[in-house]
Amino acid sequence: MSKRKILDRVKREVRRRNYSYSTEKTYCHWVVRYVRYHNLTHPRELGNREIVIFLNYLANECNLAASTQNQALSALIFLYEHVLQIPVGELNNLKRAKKPKRLPVVLSKEQVLAIINEMQGVKQLVLELMYGAGLRISEALSLRIQDIDFAYRQIIIWDGKGRKDRISMLPDRVIPKLKNHIDKVRRLHQSDLKKGFGKTILPNALSKKYPGAEEKFIWQYLFPARNRRKNPRSGIRHRYHISAKNIRLEINRVSNILNIPKRVTPHTFRHSFATHLLQNGYDIRTVQDLLGHKSVHPVRNLTR
């Protein structure tokens, strides 16, 4: 079996399980690196020993982060157990990359508001939702129109980290601005439909379960990109959500302008959300549920 055929099988299995396109690219990347590292030897001829050698090489010689090594491990387990149908078993002598122990960065309420007020437009609205609801940047950008419930003042997060669904609060401050934004997205969608576009990509193969739903407004991204692009899987030209990279760059730019003496990232606002709720007397279990954490420990660390 050629490398091309292996990658095709990996892609088919990823898509059968409804994993994201990002996961598909990541798994294929690590399969290619693994095969190249072992001089293009077919994975069937390799085993646990070669998996461990490759992963130890990533940790010891490439100095990759623990999360990156875990990505590679997940990809190889997927390759062997779900594509090649070969159990991996115990990986003896595997040296795990050390995960740095860093205290979470937390901003004061004044710093949060200063950064938000310095931003404008859609980027400002994204940040307000991230802070006001404790969302990860990927969760905020993946929101669909129907995930916003104005009646109950809540946001529904589907398939968050760990493939978990949860509900978080919709901050009152953003409601008027968000309603105005949704009206703009509606007009953009209507314009796309008139031009023969307007179809989005539905999660988890819902297009088969609900034919025609991909054109419905409620399924459109809450923060659609300015330009349409071709989906590499389906070939459909649609509006994906805006880029997380642009949000990160804007946060970094504004933080520098304001001379915030901390390393500010999108995740900083999630930490700050949790800390400020605890300071306001919220029960730690409630905060844990809003964040979608299994354990209270990540939240407890925020109060130190």
Number of C-alpha atoms within 10 A of each C-alpha: 8 9 16 10 10 19 19 13 16 24 21 14 17 22 17 11 11 14 14 13 15 8 16 19 13 15 24 21 14 19 21 15 14 22 16 13 14 15 9 13 13 15 20 11 7 12 15 15 13 16 21 19 16 21 23 19 16 20 19 13 9 10 14 16 16 16 13 14 22 15 15 24 18 14 21 22 18 21 25 17 13 15 18 15 11 14 13 15 10 10 14 9 10 16 15 17 19 13 9 8 6 6 9 17 16 23 21 12 12 9 14 20 13 15 22 20 12 13 16 10 9 16 18 18 18 21 23 22 23 23 25 21 23 25 28 21 23 14 16 21 22 22 21 20 17 15 18 22 13 14 6 9 13 17 22 18 21 17 14 16 13 9 7 11 12 14 16 19 17 19 15 13 11 14 14 9 13 19 13 11 16 16 11 12 19 17 11 14 21 15 13 17 14 9 9 9 17 22 21 21 22 15 14 15 13 13 15 10 9 10 9 11 18 18 20 13 19 15 19 28 23 26 24 22 14 11 11 16 13 12 15 9 10 8 9 16 18 20 24 22 20 19 14 14 10 11 20 16 13 18 22 17 14 18 22 15 11 12 9 16 9 12 12 18 17 21 19 20 26 23 24 23 26 28 24 17 14 18 10 9 8 13 11 17 14 14 20 18 15 18 24 20 16 11 11 15 11 15 20 14 12 18 15 8
